[in-house]
Every structure is written in structure tokens, then in C-alpha cells.
Amino acid sequence: MRILAVCGMGFGSSMVLRMTIEAVLKETGIDASVATSDISSAKSERADLIVTSAEFSELLLGMNIPIVTVKNYVDRQEMKEKLIPVLNNKGA
């Protein structure tokens, strides 16, 4: 399972998002890799799941990849509530 953390430029916010995703994965014992990307490159990246903000999720529609939209990149509880059900549906 490859998760792509997407932000505008692919630097700061996506790294924060990646760290939160990795913390939740570790806490729940789910094995997955997490990569970062900017919004422009995300469409050409190989991923099983994308995690991003509502603003960017609209730009990624039509990719046939599940998109998890979060409001607070550092809120582990929000991440867990939104990410785990999607991962469970994908058989992670």
C-alpha cells in the first residue's frame, strides 16, 4: 500500500501530513509507505490512496484513487477517523 500526502508545493505541509499519517499507521499497526508530492506532480504519481486538504482534493478528482480529505494536518484523531476506514476497505 502506497499513500501519497499531497500539498501545494510538496515541501512543508506534505511533510507534516506524512508524519501524521505515519504516526497513525504505526499506532494502528498498518503496514504502508507514505510519500509526499505537490499537487501538479500528484496526478502522475503511483499511489493506492491520496491524503490532502479539501482544496486540493477537488483538483485530483477523476484519478480513480481514493482521496482522504483532512482539515488539520497534525490532528491524529481526525486522521485516524478518516484514514483507517478507507484503508480497511482497501484491505490494508
C-alpha positions in Angstrom: 0.0 0.0 0.0 1.4 3.4 -1.0 -0.1 6.5 0.4 0.6 9.9 -1.2 0.5 13.0 1.0 -0.3 16.0 -1.3 0.1 19.7 -0.7 0.6 22.8 -2.9 4.3 22.8 -3.3 5.2 19.3 -2.0 7.5 20.6 0.8 6.3 21.7 4.3 2.7 20.8 4.5 3.0 17.4 2.8 5.9 16.5 5.2 3.7 17.4 8.2 0.9 15.4 6.7 3.3 12.5 6.1 4.4 12.5 9.7 0.8 12.4 11.0 -0.1 9.6 8.6 3.0 7.6 9.7 2.2 8.1 13.3 -1.4 6.8 12.8 -0.1 3.8 10.8 2.4 2.9 13.5 -0.2 3.3 16.2 -2.6 1.0 14.4 -0.1 -1.5 13.1 -0.9 -0.9 9.5 2.0 -1.5 7.0 2.1 1.1 4.3 4.6 3.5 2.8 4.0 7.3 2.7 5.4 9.6 0.0 4.9 13.3 -0.5 4.0 15.2 -3.6 3.0 18.6 -4.9 -0.4 19.0 -6.5 1.0 19.2 -10.0 3.0 16.0 -9.8 0.4 14.0 -7.9 -1.6 13.1 -11.0 1.4 11.3 -12.4 2.4 9.6 -9.2 1.7 5.9 -8.5 -0.4 5.6 -5.3 -3.1 3.5 -3.8 -4.5 6.4 -1.7 -4.1 10.2 -1.5 -4.4 12.3 1.6 -4.8 16.0 1.2 -6.9 19.1 2.0 -10.4 19.8 0.6 -8.9 22.5 -1.6 -6.5 20.1 -3.3 -8.8 17.1 -3.4 -11.1 18.8 -5.9 -8.1 19.2 -8.2 -7.4 15.5 -8.0 -10.9 14.2 -8.8 -11.1 11.7 -11.7 -7.9 9.8 -10.8 -9.8 6.7 -9.7 -7.8 6.6 -6.4 -9.5 7.1 -3.1 -8.8 10.5 -1.6 -8.9 11.2 2.1 -9.6 14.9 2.9 -8.4 16.3 6.2 -8.8 19.7 7.7 -6.0 19.7 10.3 -2.7 18.0 9.1 -1.5 17.4 12.7 -4.7 16.1 14.2 -4.0 12.4 14.7 -7.6 11.7 15.8 -9.0 13.2 12.7 -6.5 11.3 10.6 -7.4 8.1 12.3 -11.1 8.6 11.9 -10.8 9.4 8.2 -7.9 7.2 7.1 -8.5 3.9 8.8 -11.9 3.1 7.3 -10.6 3.8 3.8 -7.5 1.5 4.5 -9.8 -1.2 5.8 -11.9 -1.1 2.7 -8.7 -1.4 0.6 -7.6 -4.5 2.6 -4.6 -2.8 4.2 
